[in-house]
Amino acid sequence: MKIKKFLALLLALSMILSLAACGGEKVPTDIPNGDFEAEHELGKWTGWTREDAAFNVRGLVSDEKISGAPMEKSGEFYFAGSIGGNPPMRGTLTSDPFKLGGNGFITFKMGAGKNNDLVYVEFINAENNEVLAKVANEDCDGLFITDHLITKIVDLSAHIGKTIIIKVTDNDDGTDLSYVNLDAFKVCQSDADIEAAKAEYALQIETYGEKPFVEDETSPYIQNGSFETGDLTGWVTLDGTALTRGCIVPTSQYYWTDRMVYGDGEYYLDGSNNGVIAENLLGAIRSSKFTLGGDGYISFMIGSGNGGSYVALCDGNTDEELIVMYNEFFSDPSLALTLLRVYMDASEYIGRVCYLKVVDANDGSNGGFAFINVDDFRTSMTLDEVAALEVEQLEKAKAETYTSASYDDITALVNYYTTYPYYPVPLASLTMTAYAQHQVVDCGTVDVTAFLADAAATFGTEAVTDIAVTKVTFEGTEITEGFDAVDMTVPGYYHVTYAASYEGSVAEATFTVVAMADRNSIANGGFESGNLAGWTVLTENWGMVEGQATGVISAATYWGENLPYNQAGNYHLDGWNTGIGEPDPWEIRSTNFTLAGSGFISVRMGAAAAAVKVYTADGTLVGYYKQNRFNDASFPTVGAAGGSWADMGTYVMDLSAYIGQELYIVLCDESIEGGWAHAFFDEVVTYYETAPDYANLFDTVAQSVTGEEVQFPWQLAENLK
């Protein structure tokens, strides 16, 4: 009975104490939301109070990397200052109070915050506002350790039992790592927790910190010339912040959504991927020193670098720039960021101690692409090694299969390695030196072997005579014999494959024969041959691949927004892919046709520079029509309520006054002022039995954002002749 009474008394006492505790708010012993894993509603900071703009809940992210730097996050979420406030913004972030327990040590993770006087974390006694400890990110060096969340250990063991608040201050309104990244505030419970934090810190510093740099001047090779360590091991910063450790990125990553760099190995140096992803930064790095050997040749890959950035071979003792190479093959968009192999003849410096220097000297004032990409530096190469690498690089380009939806990357790449003018050793491979051309014939039996008269090939300097047709493809069916009498009674596109052979090597090429049932229509008016068969280029410097003019593509949309071209079939003529620069005009001519039927024709055309001219067979201009839909507004919305860019509309032209006459058409990209000086064409129709009811006709496309269908009305084009 006495035991029961005692237990009852204890229960009553407990209830009294509990009720007393309810009279005031209990201070938690854990750091409230110290790991930032609580709910992330917009504008809500669970467990924290923010002032001013530097700390915004949108900075609570789960990204594995920021600006190329592995974040070393602890859980799913952390705070990234470059996202939650952006570098120019300032402010404070203060935790809710908590009672310090455990062994009195607190650990957390901190990144960026390069200016330690302006960006820091304070641990404050909540009762008297005394600052018990102040921690800055002293490990941030702006080159190697940047955004990484580095473990910090704070000894507050003398303050166990006190009520603490954590205050993060960002007073830096600069642009170079002037923000702060945060994660994993927690109170240590044992010495084991402290030792684990120390071990994690040591591993982070070893992994991301500057590696010991020991160079061997006697070696003929540089260290880490391909950046396959995943960092700048073997390289020294000479100046600036443009070329940082974060610039070493995977070759597998895309740029512009779906473009590849076609580099070597797993990593390359991408100068646009510095700590703040800013093109205006300047800087230079150098390789380890080496003694130039072999036959004195050096090879590397270079991309971007438009306007002043370069790679230099320097004297290892005097720092004199001996040879300077720029990316003279830069071309936007065909070869913009693409890594292109080049060769440096340094044979006059054999035996000299040298180093290689990569320089970003463009602050943006020389135009866009104000950075430089490089990869795979090879030093002290022999001529035999150079010759093997030349062939290897060309064959590798030919073997590539991935290309972007908006541009034929592989064609541009193969063309570069085929025509590169500075090969130290002439390519000793089987090469087509002249190509059979597209043909237009009347339907019937055709000897396609007769069209090989223009084809020629060489192996090195030796002429190759074994050139023959190997197959003819028509609508998916292959013809493999009887090439001197191919049945082309069905109109359409017959693709002829032919090959040059030499001692087991084979070089293939193709041309197209357009078979026509009548001459009331032009050949290949819709470009459905997939090329410019039937069209004659009238402009110099047009892009060529395997002896054939480029420009016809199959993409139905363009850019990452998937804007519609409004092409009629599988192909169209794309002004971005002609090889002619945007400001420069160009023209292509159709085959002749006899105007019949109603005397009406139509053309799809788009962009600001598009125009159509119609001539009689003797060269007399009878029609001149311009595209008038271009409207640079409401991007990316197309149609009547939006804009019009590369999308093509159908224009109807009344040429009935010339029925019965022989005519031809010229598609034009005119020289105009302002942007979008491009032209796009498709579906040239030269025969309508009856006049098209253009007032009630339209093309239907889908908005790229909403998928909503939009109608492009046909229109009667005004003859401006």
C-alpha positions as CSV (number, residue, x, y, z in Angstrom):
1,M,0.0,0.0,0.0
2,K,2.9,2.4,0.8
3,I,4.4,1.7,-2.7
4,K,1.1,2.5,-4.4
5,K,0.8,5.8,-2.5
6,F,4.4,6.7,-3.4
7,L,3.8,6.1,-7.1
8,A,0.6,8.1,-7.0
9,L,2.5,11.0,-5.5
10,L,5.2,10.8,-8.2
11,L,2.5,10.9,-10.9
12,A,0.9,13.9,-9.4
13,L,4.2,15.7,-9.1
14,S,5.0,14.9,-12.8
15,M,1.7,16.4,-13.9
16,I,2.3,19.5,-11.9
17,L,5.8,20.0,-13.5
18,S,4.3,19.3,-16.9
19,L,1.7,22.0,-16.5
20,A,4.3,24.4,-15.3
21,A,6.4,23.8,-18.4
22,C,3.4,24.6,-20.6
23,G,3.4,28.1,-19.2
24,G,6.5,28.9,-21.4
25,E,8.0,27.8,-24.7
26,K,10.6,25.0,-24.4
27,V,13.9,25.6,-26.2
28,P,14.9,22.7,-28.4
29,T,18.2,20.9,-28.0
30,D,18.6,20.2,-31.7
31,I,19.5,22.9,-34.3
32,P,16.1,23.7,-35.9
33,N,16.3,22.5,-39.5
34,G,20.0,22.5,-39.4
35,D,20.2,20.3,-42.5
36,F,17.7,22.3,-44.5
37,E,15.6,19.1,-45.1
38,A,12.3,20.6,-43.8
39,E,9.5,21.8,-46.2
40,H,10.6,24.2,-48.8
41,E,7.6,26.3,-49.6
42,L,8.2,29.5,-51.4
43,G,8.9,32.3,-49.0
44,K,9.2,29.9,-46.0
45,W,12.3,29.3,-44.0
46,T,11.6,26.6,-41.4
47,G,13.8,27.1,-38.4
48,W,15.4,30.2,-39.8
49,T,14.8,34.0,-40.2
50,R,16.2,35.9,-43.1
51,E,16.7,39.7,-43.6
52,D,17.3,41.4,-47.0
53,A,17.8,39.6,-50.3
54,A,20.8,37.3,-50.1
55,F,18.9,34.3,-48.7
56,N,15.9,33.1,-50.6
57,V,14.1,29.8,-50.2
58,R,14.7,29.1,-54.0
59,G,18.3,28.5,-53.0
60,L,17.3,25.3,-51.2
61,V,18.4,22.9,-53.9
62,S,19.4,19.3,-54.4
63,D,21.9,19.8,-57.3
64,E,24.9,17.5,-57.2
65,K,27.1,20.2,-58.7
66,I,27.2,24.0,-58.9
67,S,29.4,25.5,-61.6
68,G,31.0,22.2,-62.1
69,A,32.0,21.8,-58.5
70,P,30.9,18.6,-56.6
71,M,28.9,20.0,-53.7
72,E,29.6,17.3,-51.0
73,K,26.1,17.8,-49.7
74,S,24.8,15.8,-46.7
75,G,21.2,14.8,-47.3
76,E,19.0,15.8,-50.2
77,F,18.9,19.6,-49.8
78,Y,21.3,22.4,-49.1
79,F,21.4,26.2,-49.5
80,A,23.2,27.5,-52.7
81,G,23.8,31.2,-52.4
82,S,24.4,31.7,-56.1
83,I,20.8,30.5,-56.7
84,G,19.1,31.8,-53.6
85,G,20.4,35.3,-53.7
86,N,22.9,35.8,-56.5
87,P,26.3,37.3,-55.9
88,P,25.4,41.0,-55.7
89,M,22.9,40.5,-53.0
90,R,23.5,40.9,-49.2
91,G,21.6,39.8,-46.1
92,T,21.6,37.7,-43.0
93,L,20.1,34.3,-42.1
94,T,19.5,33.6,-38.4
95,S,18.5,30.2,-36.8
96,D,15.9,29.7,-34.2
97,P,17.4,29.4,-30.6
98,F,18.5,26.0,-29.4
99,K,20.1,24.8,-26.1
100,L,23.7,23.5,-26.7
101,G,24.1,19.9,-25.6
102,G,26.1,16.9,-26.6
103,N,29.9,17.5,-26.2
104,G,29.5,21.2,-27.2
105,F,31.0,20.8,-30.7
106,I,29.1,21.9,-33.7
107,T,29.8,20.9,-37.3
108,F,28.5,22.3,-40.5
109,K,29.4,22.7,-44.2
110,M,30.2,25.9,-46.0
111,G,31.1,26.8,-49.6
112,A,32.0,30.0,-51.5
113,G,32.3,33.1,-49.3
114,K,35.7,34.0,-50.7
115,N,35.9,37.4,-48.8
116,N,36.2,36.1,-45.3
117,D,35.7,39.6,-43.8
118,L,32.3,40.0,-45.4
119,V,30.9,36.5,-45.5
120,Y,30.9,34.5,-42.2
121,V,28.9,32.4,-39.7
122,E,28.6,33.5,-36.0
123,F,27.5,31.4,-33.0
124,I,25.9,33.8,-30.5
125,N,24.7,33.5,-26.9
126,A,21.0,34.2,-27.2
127,E,20.8,35.6,-23.7
128,N,23.3,38.5,-24.0
129,N,24.2,38.5,-27.8
130,E,27.8,37.6,-27.1
131,V,29.5,36.2,-30.1
132,L,31.0,32.9,-29.0
133,A,32.6,31.9,-32.3
134,K,33.0,33.3,-35.8
135,V,33.8,31.1,-38.8
136,A,34.6,32.1,-42.3
137,N,35.4,29.8,-45.3
138,E,39.1,30.1,-45.2
139,D,39.4,27.1,-47.4
140,C,37.9,28.9,-50.4
141,D,40.7,29.9,-52.8
142,G,38.8,30.7,-55.9
143,L,40.7,28.3,-58.1
144,F,40.5,24.9,-56.6
145,I,38.1,24.9,-53.7
146,T,35.2,27.1,-54.8
147,D,31.5,26.2,-54.2
148,H,32.3,22.9,-52.5
149,L,30.6,22.4,-49.1
150,I,33.6,22.0,-46.9
151,T,33.2,20.6,-43.3
152,K,33.7,23.1,-40.5
153,I,34.2,22.2,-36.8
154,V,33.4,24.7,-34.0
155,D,34.4,24.1,-30.4
156,L,31.7,25.5,-28.1
157,S,32.3,23.0,-25.3
158,A,32.8,25.8,-22.8
159,H,29.2,26.9,-23.4
160,I,27.2,23.6,-23.0
161,G,23.8,24.4,-21.6
162,K,23.6,27.9,-23.1
163,T,20.9,29.0,-25.5
164,I,22.5,29.6,-28.9
165,I,21.6,31.2,-32.2
166,I,23.5,30.8,-35.5
167,K,23.7,33.9,-37.7
168,V,25.0,33.8,-41.2
169,T,26.1,37.1,-42.7
170,D,26.7,38.0,-46.4
171,N,27.9,41.5,-46.8
172,D,29.7,40.9,-50.1
173,D,28.1,42.5,-53.2
174,G,31.0,41.4,-55.5
175,T,30.8,38.8,-58.2
176,D,33.7,36.4,-57.5
177,L,32.3,33.7,-55.1
178,S,30.8,36.5,-53.0
179,Y,27.8,34.4,-51.8
180,V,27.7,31.5,-49.4
181,N,26.6,27.8,-49.6
182,L,25.4,26.1,-46.4
183,D,24.5,22.6,-45.2
184,A,24.3,20.2,-42.2
185,F,24.5,22.2,-39.0
186,K,24.5,19.7,-36.2
187,V,25.6,19.2,-32.6
188,C,28.2,16.5,-32.0
189,Q,27.3,13.9,-29.4
190,S,30.6,12.2,-29.0
191,D,34.3,12.3,-29.8
192,A,33.6,9.9,-32.6
193,D,31.4,12.6,-34.3
194,I,34.4,15.0,-34.1
195,E,36.8,12.5,-35.5
196,A,34.5,11.7,-38.4
197,A,34.2,15.4,-39.2
198,K,38.0,15.8,-39.1
199,A,38.4,12.8,-41.4
200,E,35.8,14.2,-43.9
201,Y,37.5,17.6,-43.9
202,A,40.9,16.1,-44.5
203,L,39.6,14.0,-47.4
204,Q,37.8,17.1,-48.9
205,I,41.0,19.2,-48.8
206,E,43.0,16.3,-50.3
207,T,40.4,15.8,-53.1
208,Y,39.7,19.4,-54.0
209,G,42.7,21.4,-52.8
210,E,45.7,22.3,-54.9
211,K,47.8,19.3,-55.7
212,P,51.6,19.3,-55.2
213,F,53.2,20.5,-58.4
214,V,56.4,18.8,-59.2
215,E,57.6,19.2,-62.7
216,D,60.4,17.3,-64.5
217,E,61.9,19.6,-67.1
218,T,63.8,16.7,-68.6
219,S,60.7,14.9,-69.6
220,P,59.6,15.3,-73.2
221,Y,55.9,15.3,-72.1
222,I,53.7,17.5,-70.0
223,Q,51.7,16.3,-67.0
224,N,47.9,15.7,-67.4
225,G,47.8,17.0,-71.0
226,S,44.3,15.5,-71.4
227,F,42.9,16.6,-68.0
228,E,41.9,13.0,-67.3
229,T,42.5,13.5,-63.6
230,G,39.3,15.5,-63.7
231,D,41.1,18.7,-62.5
232,L,44.1,21.0,-63.2
233,T,46.7,18.7,-61.7
234,G,50.0,19.5,-63.6
235,W,48.9,23.0,-64.5
236,V,49.8,26.3,-62.8
237,T,47.7,29.5,-62.7
238,L,49.6,32.4,-64.1
239,D,47.0,35.1,-64.0
240,G,43.3,35.8,-63.5
241,T,40.3,33.7,-62.6
242,A,38.9,32.7,-66.0
243,L,40.5,29.2,-66.0
244,T,39.7,27.5,-62.8
245,R,39.4,24.0,-61.6
246,G,35.7,24.1,-62.3
247,C,36.5,24.4,-66.0
248,I,37.4,20.7,-66.2
249,V,34.2,19.1,-67.2
250,P,33.0,15.8,-68.9
251,T,33.3,15.6,-72.6
252,S,30.0,13.8,-72.6
253,Q,28.0,16.9,-71.5
254,Y,26.1,18.8,-74.1
255,Y,26.2,22.5,-74.9
256,W,23.2,24.4,-76.4
257,T,21.0,21.6,-75.1
258,D,22.0,19.0,-77.7
259,R,25.5,19.8,-79.1
260,M,28.6,17.9,-78.3
261,V,32.3,19.0,-78.2
262,Y,33.7,15.8,-79.7
263,G,36.7,15.9,-77.4
264,D,39.2,13.2,-76.4
265,G,38.8,11.1,-73.3
266,E,36.4,11.8,-70.4
267,Y,37.3,15.4,-69.6
268,Y,38.3,18.7,-71.2
269,L,38.9,22.3,-70.2
270,D,35.7,24.4,-70.8
271,G,36.7,28.0,-70.2
272,S,33.0,29.1,-69.9
273,N,32.6,26.9,-66.8
274,N,34.6,29.0,-64.3
275,G,33.3,29.8,-60.8
276,V,30.8,32.4,-61.9
277,I,30.2,31.2,-65.4
278,A,31.2,34.6,-66.8
279,E,32.7,35.1,-70.3
280,N,34.2,38.5,-69.3
281,L,36.8,37.0,-67.0
282,L,40.5,36.9,-68.1
283,G,43.3,34.5,-67.1
284,A,46.1,32.2,-68.1
285,I,47.4,28.8,-67.0
286,R,50.5,26.9,-68.0
287,S,51.5,23.3,-68.2
288,S,54.5,21.6,-66.5
289,K,57.8,22.3,-68.2
290,F,59.2,19.8,-70.7
291,T,62.2,19.3,-73.0
292,L,60.9,19.3,-76.6
293,G,61.8,16.0,-78.3
294,G,60.7,13.8,-81.1
295,D,60.4,15.6,-84.4
296,G,59.3,18.7,-82.5
297,Y,55.6,18.5,-83.2
298,I,52.8,19.3,-80.7
299,S,49.1,18.6,-81.1
300,F,46.1,19.7,-79.1
301,M,42.4,20.4,-79.5
302,I,40.9,23.9,-79.3
303,G,37.4,25.3,-79.3
304,S,35.6,28.6,-79.0
305,G,38.3,31.3,-78.3
306,N,36.7,33.8,-80.6
307,G,38.6,37.1,-80.5
308,G,42.0,37.0,-78.8
309,S,42.3,33.9,-76.7
310,Y,45.1,31.5,-77.7
311,V,47.5,28.7,-76.9
312,A,51.2,29.5,-76.8
313,L,54.5,27.5,-76.7
314,C,56.7,29.4,-74.3
315,D,60.4,29.2,-73.4
316,G,60.7,27.6,-70.0
317,N,63.5,29.9,-68.9
318,T,62.6,33.3,-70.4
319,D,58.8,32.9,-70.7
320,E,59.0,34.2,-74.3
321,E,56.1,33.2,-76.4
322,L,57.7,31.2,-79.2
323,I,54.6,30.1,-81.2
324,V,51.0,31.4,-80.7
325,M,48.0,29.6,-82.1
326,Y,44.4,31.0,-82.2
327,N,41.3,29.1,-83.1
328,E,41.1,30.4,-86.6
329,F,38.5,27.8,-87.5
330,F,35.9,29.2,-85.1
331,S,32.5,29.4,-86.8
332,D,29.2,30.0,-85.2
333,P,27.2,27.8,-85.2
334,S,29.0,25.0,-87.2
335,L,32.3,24.9,-85.2
336,A,31.6,27.1,-82.2
337,L,32.5,25.1,-79.0
338,T,33.5,22.0,-81.0
339,L,37.1,20.8,-80.1
340,L,39.2,20.8,-83.2
341,R,42.6,19.1,-83.4
342,V,45.4,21.3,-84.6
343,Y,49.1,20.8,-85.0
344,M,52.1,23.0,-84.0
345,D,55.4,22.7,-85.8
346,A,58.0,23.5,-83.2
347,S,60.8,21.6,-84.8
348,E,63.2,24.6,-84.6
349,Y,63.0,24.4,-80.7
350,I,63.9,20.7,-80.3
351,G,66.0,20.3,-77.1
352,R,64.7,23.5,-75.5
353,V,62.9,23.5,-72.1
354,C,59.4,24.8,-72.8
355,Y,55.8,24.9,-71.5
356,L,52.4,25.4,-73.0
357,K,50.3,28.3,-72.0
358,V,46.5,28.6,-72.4
359,V,45.3,32.3,-72.4
360,D,41.8,33.8,-72.2
361,A,42.5,37.3,-73.4
362,N,38.9,38.2,-74.4
363,D,36.8,40.2,-71.8
364,G,33.9,40.2,-74.2
365,S,34.8,43.4,-76.0
366,N,35.9,41.3,-79.0
367,G,32.6,39.7,-79.4
368,G,30.8,36.6,-78.0
369,F,32.4,33.3,-77.2
370,A,34.9,35.2,-75.0
371,F,36.4,32.0,-73.5
372,I,38.6,29.1,-74.7
373,N,38.2,25.3,-74.7
374,V,41.2,23.0,-74.9
375,D,42.0,19.3,-74.6
376,D,44.5,16.5,-75.3
377,F,47.9,18.2,-75.5
378,R,50.5,15.9,-77.0
379,T,54.1,17.1,-77.0
380,S,57.4,15.8,-78.6
381,M,55.6,14.0,-81.4
382,T,57.4,12.3,-84.2
383,L,56.2,12.7,-87.8
384,D,55.0,9.0,-87.8
385,E,53.0,9.7,-84.6
386,V,51.5,12.8,-86.3
387,A,50.6,10.9,-89.4
388,A,48.9,8.2,-87.4
389,L,47.0,10.8,-85.3
390,E,45.8,12.6,-88.5
391,V,44.2,9.5,-89.9
392,E,42.8,8.4,-86.5
393,Q,41.1,11.8,-85.9
394,L,39.5,11.8,-89.4
395,E,38.3,8.2,-89.0
396,K,37.0,9.0,-85.5
397,A,35.0,11.9,-87.0
398,K,33.6,9.7,-89.7
399,A,32.6,7.1,-87.1
400,E,30.6,9.5,-85.0
401,T,26.9,8.8,-85.0
402,Y,25.4,11.4,-82.7
403,T,24.4,14.8,-84.1
404,S,22.1,17.6,-82.9
405,A,18.6,18.1,-84.1
406,S,19.3,21.7,-85.1
407,Y,22.6,21.2,-87.0
408,D,24.5,18.5,-88.8
409,D,27.5,18.5,-86.4
410,I,29.2,15.4,-88.0
411,T,29.1,16.9,-91.5
412,A,30.9,20.0,-90.2
413,L,33.4,17.9,-88.2
414,V,34.3,15.5,-91.1
415,N,34.6,18.5,-93.5
416,Y,37.0,20.1,-91.1
417,Y,39.3,17.1,-90.8
418,T,39.0,16.4,-94.5
419,T,40.0,19.9,-95.6
420,Y,42.3,21.0,-92.7
421,P,45.0,23.0,-94.5
422,Y,47.9,22.5,-92.0
423,Y,48.4,18.8,-91.8
424,P,52.2,18.3,-91.1
425,V,52.0,15.0,-93.0
426,P,49.7,14.7,-96.1
427,L,46.9,12.2,-95.3
428,A,48.0,8.9,-96.8
429,S,44.5,7.6,-97.1
430,L,42.1,6.9,-99.9
431,T,40.4,10.2,-100.7
432,M,37.8,11.3,-103.2
433,T,39.2,14.3,-104.9
434,A,36.3,15.0,-107.3
435,Y,32.7,13.8,-107.1
436,A,29.9,12.8,-109.4
437,Q,27.2,15.4,-109.4
438,H,23.4,15.3,-109.0
439,Q,21.5,14.7,-112.2
440,V,18.0,15.5,-113.6
441,V,16.6,13.1,-116.2
442,D,13.3,12.2,-117.9
443,C,11.7,9.0,-116.7
444,G,12.9,5.9,-118.5
445,T,16.0,3.7,-118.6
446,V,19.2,5.4,-117.4
447,D,22.8,4.5,-117.5
448,V,24.0,5.9,-114.1
449,T,27.6,4.7,-114.8
450,A,27.9,7.6,-117.3
451,F,27.6,10.1,-114.5
452,L,30.9,8.9,-112.9
453,A,32.9,10.8,-115.5
454,D,33.6,13.6,-113.0
455,A,34.6,11.4,-110.1
456,A,38.2,11.0,-109.2
457,A,40.2,9.6,-106.2
458,T,43.8,9.4,-104.9
459,F,45.7,7.4,-102.4
460,G,48.3,9.8,-101.2
461,T,49.7,11.2,-104.4
462,E,48.7,8.2,-106.5
463,A,45.6,8.4,-108.8
464,V,42.9,5.7,-108.3
465,T,41.1,4.4,-111.3
466,D,38.9,1.7,-109.7
467,I,35.7,3.8,-109.3
468,A,32.3,2.1,-109.8
469,V,28.6,2.2,-108.9
470,T,27.8,-0.2,-106.1
471,K,24.1,0.3,-105.6
472,V,21.0,2.5,-106.4
473,T,18.4,3.1,-103.8
474,F,14.8,4.1,-104.6
475,E,12.2,4.5,-101.9
476,G,13.9,1.9,-99.7
477,T,14.6,-0.6,-102.4
478,E,18.2,-1.4,-103.4
479,I,19.3,-2.2,-106.9
480,T,22.7,-3.9,-106.9
481,E,23.3,-4.7,-110.6
482,G,22.5,-3.5,-114.1
483,F,23.7,0.0,-113.4
484,D,24.1,0.8,-117.2
485,A,20.3,0.4,-117.6
486,V,18.5,1.3,-114.4
487,D,14.7,1.4,-114.6
488,M,13.6,5.0,-113.7
489,T,10.2,5.0,-115.2
490,V,8.7,5.9,-111.8
491,P,9.4,9.6,-111.1
492,G,11.3,10.3,-107.9
493,Y,14.7,10.4,-106.3
494,Y,17.3,7.6,-107.1
495,H,20.3,7.8,-104.8
496,V,23.4,6.3,-106.4
497,T,26.2,5.0,-104.3
498,Y,29.6,4.6,-105.9
499,A,33.0,3.7,-104.5
500,A,36.7,4.1,-105.1
501,S,38.9,1.1,-104.2
502,Y,42.6,0.8,-103.6
503,E,44.4,-2.2,-102.0
504,G,41.5,-3.0,-99.7
505,S,40.6,0.6,-98.8
506,V,37.2,1.8,-99.9
507,A,35.9,5.4,-100.1
508,E,32.2,5.8,-100.8
509,A,30.1,8.8,-102.0
510,T,26.6,9.3,-103.3
511,F,24.8,11.5,-105.8
512,T,21.1,11.8,-106.6
513,V,19.3,11.3,-109.9
514,V,15.9,13.1,-110.1
515,A,13.6,11.3,-112.6
516,M,10.9,13.5,-113.9
517,A,7.6,12.6,-115.7
518,D,7.0,16.1,-117.1
519,R,8.7,19.4,-117.3
520,N,5.8,21.5,-115.9
521,S,7.4,21.2,-112.5
522,I,10.9,22.0,-111.3
523,A,13.2,19.2,-110.1
524,N,13.2,18.6,-106.3
525,G,11.0,21.6,-105.5
526,G,10.4,20.3,-102.0
527,F,14.0,19.2,-101.3
528,E,12.8,15.7,-100.6
529,S,15.9,14.2,-102.1
530,G,17.5,15.3,-98.9
531,N,20.0,17.5,-100.8
532,L,20.1,20.2,-103.5
533,A,19.7,17.8,-106.5
534,G,18.1,19.8,-109.3
535,W,19.3,23.2,-107.9
536,T,22.4,25.2,-109.0
537,V,24.2,27.3,-106.4
538,L,24.9,30.7,-107.8
539,T,27.0,32.0,-104.8
540,E,30.7,31.4,-104.0
541,N,31.8,29.9,-100.6
542,W,28.8,27.7,-100.2
543,G,29.3,24.8,-97.8
544,M,30.3,21.6,-99.5
545,V,30.4,18.0,-98.3
546,E,31.6,15.2,-100.6
547,G,31.4,17.5,-103.6
548,Q,27.8,18.4,-102.9
549,A,26.3,21.6,-101.7
550,T,24.9,21.5,-98.2
551,G,22.0,23.4,-96.7
552,V,19.1,20.8,-96.8
553,I,18.2,19.5,-93.3
554,S,15.5,17.2,-91.9
555,A,14.8,18.9,-88.6
556,A,11.2,19.9,-88.2
557,T,11.9,22.3,-85.3
558,Y,14.8,24.5,-84.1
559,W,16.5,25.6,-80.9
560,G,15.8,24.2,-77.4
561,E,12.3,25.7,-77.6
562,N,11.4,23.4,-80.5
563,L,10.1,26.2,-82.6
564,P,8.3,24.9,-85.8
565,Y,9.9,25.4,-89.2
566,N,6.6,24.5,-90.9
567,Q,8.4,22.3,-93.5
568,A,6.1,20.5,-95.9
569,G,7.7,17.1,-96.0
570,N,10.9,15.6,-94.4
571,Y,13.3,18.2,-95.6
572,H,13.7,21.9,-96.2
573,L,16.5,24.4,-97.3
574,D,17.9,25.9,-94.1
575,G,19.7,29.2,-94.2
576,W,21.7,28.4,-91.1
577,N,23.4,25.5,-92.9
578,T,24.5,26.9,-96.2
579,G,28.0,27.9,-95.0
580,I,27.2,31.5,-95.9
581,G,27.4,34.0,-93.0
582,E,24.2,35.8,-91.9
583,P,25.0,39.2,-93.3
584,D,25.9,37.8,-96.7
585,P,23.4,37.2,-99.6
586,W,23.1,34.0,-101.6
587,E,21.0,32.5,-104.5
588,I,20.2,29.1,-105.9
589,R,18.5,28.4,-109.2
590,S,16.0,25.8,-110.1
591,T,15.7,23.7,-113.3
592,N,13.7,25.2,-116.1
593,F,10.0,24.4,-116.3
594,T,7.1,25.2,-118.7
595,L,4.4,27.1,-117.0
596,A,1.1,25.4,-117.5
597,G,-2.3,24.9,-115.8
598,S,-3.6,28.0,-114.1
599,G,-0.2,29.8,-114.2
600,F,0.0,30.0,-110.4
601,I,3.0,28.9,-108.4
602,S,3.7,28.8,-104.7
603,V,6.7,28.8,-102.3
604,R,7.2,28.4,-98.6
605,M,9.7,30.9,-97.2
606,G,10.7,32.4,-93.8
607,A,13.0,34.7,-91.9
608,A,13.7,38.3,-92.8
609,A,15.9,37.9,-95.9
610,A,13.9,35.5,-97.9
611,A,12.9,36.4,-101.5
612,V,11.9,34.6,-104.7
613,K,12.7,35.7,-108.3
614,V,11.2,34.3,-111.4
615,Y,12.9,34.5,-114.8
616,T,12.1,33.5,-118.4
617,A,14.6,31.1,-119.9
618,D,16.5,34.0,-121.5
619,G,17.1,35.6,-118.1
620,T,14.4,38.2,-118.1
621,L,13.0,39.0,-114.6
622,V,9.2,38.6,-114.6
623,G,8.5,38.2,-110.8
624,Y,10.1,39.4,-107.5
625,Y,8.4,38.4,-104.3
626,K,9.5,38.9,-100.6
627,Q,8.7,37.3,-97.4
628,N,6.7,39.7,-95.2
629,R,5.8,37.6,-92.1
630,F,9.0,38.2,-90.0
631,N,8.1,39.5,-86.6
632,D,10.6,39.4,-83.8
633,A,8.1,39.6,-80.9
634,S,6.5,37.4,-78.2
635,F,9.2,34.8,-78.3
636,P,8.7,31.8,-78.4
637,T,5.0,32.2,-79.4
638,V,4.4,31.9,-83.1
639,G,1.4,32.9,-85.2
640,A,-0.9,35.8,-85.4
641,A,-0.7,36.5,-81.7
642,G,3.1,36.0,-81.5
643,G,6.1,36.3,-83.7
644,S,7.6,34.7,-86.8
645,W,11.3,33.8,-87.1
646,A,12.5,30.9,-89.2
647,D,9.0,29.5,-89.7
648,M,7.9,29.4,-93.3
649,G,4.6,30.6,-94.7
650,T,3.1,29.7,-98.1
651,Y,3.2,32.5,-100.7
652,V,1.1,32.2,-103.9
653,M,2.3,34.0,-107.0
654,D,0.2,34.8,-110.1
655,L,2.2,34.2,-113.3
656,S,-0.7,33.5,-115.5
657,A,0.5,36.1,-118.0
658,Y,3.4,33.7,-118.9
659,I,1.5,30.4,-119.4
660,G,3.3,28.3,-122.0
661,Q,6.7,30.0,-121.5
662,E,9.8,28.4,-120.2
663,L,10.8,29.8,-116.8
664,Y,13.1,29.2,-113.9
665,I,13.1,30.2,-110.2
666,V,15.8,31.7,-108.0
667,L,15.6,31.5,-104.2
668,C,17.3,34.4,-102.6
669,D,18.8,35.3,-99.2
670,E,19.0,39.1,-99.6
671,S,21.4,41.4,-97.9
672,I,19.4,43.3,-95.3
673,E,20.1,45.5,-92.3
674,G,19.3,44.2,-88.8
675,G,19.0,40.7,-87.4
676,W,17.6,37.5,-88.8
677,A,19.3,38.1,-92.2
678,H,18.6,34.5,-93.1
679,A,16.3,32.7,-95.5
680,F,14.5,29.4,-95.3
681,F,12.6,27.7,-98.2
682,D,10.5,24.6,-98.9
683,E,7.8,23.2,-101.2
684,V,8.2,25.1,-104.5
685,V,5.1,24.2,-106.5
686,T,5.1,25.3,-110.2
687,Y,1.9,23.6,-111.4
688,Y,-1.7,24.1,-110.3
689,E,-4.3,22.9,-112.7
690,T,-6.7,25.5,-111.2
691,A,-5.8,28.6,-109.3
692,P,-5.3,27.7,-105.6
693,D,-8.0,29.1,-103.2
694,Y,-5.3,30.8,-101.2
695,A,-7.9,32.9,-99.2
696,N,-9.2,29.7,-97.6
697,L,-5.9,27.8,-97.3
698,F,-3.6,27.6,-94.4
699,D,-0.7,25.6,-92.8
700,T,-1.1,24.2,-89.3
701,V,1.7,24.1,-86.8
702,A,1.9,23.5,-83.0
703,Q,3.1,26.0,-80.5
704,S,6.3,24.7,-79.0
705,V,5.3,25.7,-75.4
706,T,1.6,24.8,-75.2
707,G,1.2,22.4,-78.1
708,E,-1.7,24.5,-79.3
709,E,-2.3,24.4,-83.0
710,V,-1.8,27.6,-84.9
711,Q,-2.8,28.4,-88.5
712,F,-0.5,30.1,-91.0
713,P,-2.8,31.5,-93.7
714,W,-1.6,31.4,-97.3
715,Q,-1.3,34.7,-99.0
716,L,-1.0,36.1,-102.5
717,A,2.4,37.6,-102.8
718,E,2.9,41.0,-104.3
719,N,5.1,41.2,-107.4
720,L,7.7,43.8,-106.6
721,K,9.4,43.7,-110.0
